[in-house]
Amino acid sequence: MQSTRAVTLAKVPSGVPQPADFAVQSLPLPEVTAGKVLCRAQFLSLDPYLRSVLSGRHLGHSLDVGAVIPGSAVSVVERSAHDDFAVGDLVSGALGWQTLALVDGASLRKLPSAIFPSLAPASTALGVLGMPGLTAWAGITQLAKVTAGDTVLISAALGPVGSSAGQIAKALGARVIGIAGGAQKCAQVVSHFGFDACVDYKSADFLSALKAACPLGVNVYFDNVGGRVLEAALAHLALHARVVLCGLIDQYNADVRPAGPNLGPVIGARATMMGLVVYDFYPMQAAFLAYMQTLLQQHALRWLEDVSHGLESTPAAFCKLMSGGNFGKSLVQL
Amino acid sequence: MQSTRAVTLAKVPSGVPQPADFAVQSLPLPEVTAGKVLCRAQFLSLDPYLRSVLSGRHLGHSLDVGAVIPGSAVSVVERSAHDDFAVGDLVSGALGWQTLALVDGASLRKLPSAIFPSLAPASTALGVLGMPGLTAWAGITQLAKVTAGDTVLISAALGPVGSSAGQIAKALGARVIGIAGGAQKCAQVVSHFGFDACVDYKSADFLSALKAACPLGVNVYFDNVGGRVLEAALAHLALHARVVLCGLIDQYNADVRPAGPNLGPVIGARATMMGLVVYDFYPMQAAFLAYMQTLLQQHALRWLEDVSHGLESTPAAFCKLMSGGNFGKSLVQL
């Protein structure tokens, strides 16, 4: 009987997750029956939303102690009993944090050969060309409908969602301001991703620097964090601003949901705030990839990966992500 | 030299306003020069937004101690040096809380004779057929775009904005649930204004009663209050709900802007929150009145007025309004 090595939940984290909240163990795998595909992971995806899953708060998902952490992965098909997949195919899906995964073929997505790996490496199917990129594209083009001349403000700007959102907004002709934690991250947001400016929310002069970066106000704010950064952004909304509410990193580690921002500025600006859940946009995957392919061909799309190595490194890498220590998309290479 | 009797600001209120925050005094009036109109007030309008004006927080307005409170009024033209107005005309405008006002004719609106007083009394030009009614119409038809079958939840449901919003939503075929403070107000929201149900936010079982009233969730929430009522409403949003942020009565008396609701439910529901400022819709006044005229002709529009008598009663009536003691639109009849 074949087995997998997997990262499982040892106990539900309290506050910022600790490596001891996870275990790495061997688990048996069933036979490859009809319709199933056996996948060997190349890259595991570490994403902030998983923190909510661990607490049972992510859109109804919950997780038992002992269960495999249900992250996404890019994998190679090792055995297939599904007509759509052949040995050697590159696939992505909710394969869990484990070396081998046996899943229904219907749950897998084959990485399109027009892009992978000729235009971008397979790992980007978990970042700029995967769920985070789709999130960014949906928020910028489908909800906020960014157009040329907009001033677009983006928090967690060095992360895969924020950096993708900024590049898409730049491609649409917007002026793009990032918010990130620390001078080093801010520098990379500008130099690597081409944002027009980036403001350090950990800096003592955050509020005045934000004001200076957006002298005419913000037409679009893409929020990945919530908390005091959201509150600060709301104070700079231009008339009829659009705010995309995408993530609440600020509270993912909290046991109790904190209060939110005073909404007076939203009324004053006649702003529109829109909740974004990327699952709603999975049917638009093809349109998203076609758009990103164009950017790739124009060399107008970059990415930044924070890669750990080996399954055993996964818990510590996730804990680093959840305390803001990552630089770019968090991945584990197996 | 002619004079007026006026309610003026004695000191900026702290917390809930007190009658001693106001003074009633005689003030001289200048001559009626070209373009000016002298108006004698019939009804003064008491509106919660004035509380923010008193604190200098209403969209940049501020007010000096000693100044006339800049409320609206319905008045009769007593002398006119403006071609559009004749003695005896019924007008409305920002005439201030005073017996006589001398203003530019350009700032006045003549009450249309097709409606006043044949279909509705002049006082309603300050309520259901005035700024509060326009606010309700804009929120329901222009922002939330209520359609038949929607479940529409409305706070401060007995007030002129909430009760107008509910009646317009009913006319559009929606199921309408009110929120009001106290059993007596809730009863009137249902019996007088025809809401399908009304939930008492002061009741101990508010949260469970709200849930029971909206078993399928809320498609539209029209918020006039903010605070814990807004937070409770967000917990019941249906997928793709629209939230109109119209007023924050809950914090108008506060010296410091309080925190707002956690926005996680907005993301989960993929909801849209829209800030409403009625001034943006003044250009649509004719469309609004045409719509309301139709409802009047169908006997599908009611109002409720809480009328005090005499200029001296104005401060106490406003303080009653700002502590939630009013039943319907607060007016002072002179």
Chai-1 contact restraints between the chains, C-beta under 6 A:
chainA,res_idxA,chainB,res_idxB,connection_type,confidence,min_distance_angstrom,max_distance_angstrom,comment,restraint_id
A,L245,B,L263,contact,1.0,0.0,6.0,A-B,restraint_1
A,L245,B,V266,contact,1.0,0.0,6.0,A-B,restraint_2
A,L245,B,I267,contact,1.0,0.0,6.0,A-B,restraint_3
A,R257,B,N262,contact,1.0,0.0,6.0,A-B,restraint_4
A,R257,B,G264,contact,1.0,0.0,6.0,A-B,restraint_5
A,A259,B,A259,contact,1.0,0.0,6.0,A-B,restraint_6
A,G260,B,G260,contact,1.0,0.0,6.0,A-B,restraint_7
A,G260,B,P261,contact,1.0,0.0,6.0,A-B,restraint_8
A,G260,B,N262,contact,1.0,0.0,6.0,A-B,restraint_9
A,G260,B,L263,contact,1.0,0.0,6.0,A-B,restraint_10
A,P261,B,G260,contact,1.0,0.0,6.0,A-B,restraint_11
A,N262,B,R257,contact,1.0,0.0,6.0,A-B,restraint_12
A,N262,B,G260,contact,1.0,0.0,6.0,A-B,restraint_13
A,L263,B,L245,contact,1.0,0.0,6.0,A-B,restraint_14
A,L263,B,G260,contact,1.0,0.0,6.0,A-B,restraint_15
A,G264,B,R257,contact,1.0,0.0,6.0,A-B,restraint_16
A,V266,B,L245,contact,1.0,0.0,6.0,A-B,restraint_17
A,V266,B,G275,contact,1.0,0.0,6.0,A-B,restraint_18
A,I267,B,L245,contact,1.0,0.0,6.0,A-B,restraint_19
A,I267,B,G275,contact,1.0,0.0,6.0,A-B,restraint_20
A,R270,B,G275,contact,1.0,0.0,6.0,A-B,restraint_21
A,R270,B,V277,contact,1.0,0.0,6.0,A-B,restraint_22
A,A271,B,G275,contact,1.0,0.0,6.0,A-B,restraint_23
A,T272,B,M274,contact,1.0,0.0,6.0,A-B,restraint_24
A,M273,B,M273,contact,1.0,0.0,6.0,A-B,restraint_25
A,M274,B,T272,contact,1.0,0.0,6.0,A-B,restraint_26
A,G275,B,V266,contact,1.0,0.0,6.0,A-B,restraint_27
A,G275,B,I267,contact,1.0,0.0,6.0,A-B,restraint_28
A,G275,B,R270,contact,1.0,0.0,6.0,A-B,restraint_29
A,G275,B,A271,contact,1.0,0.0,6.0,A-B,restraint_30
A,V277,B,R270,contact,1.0,0.0,6.0,A-B,restraint_31
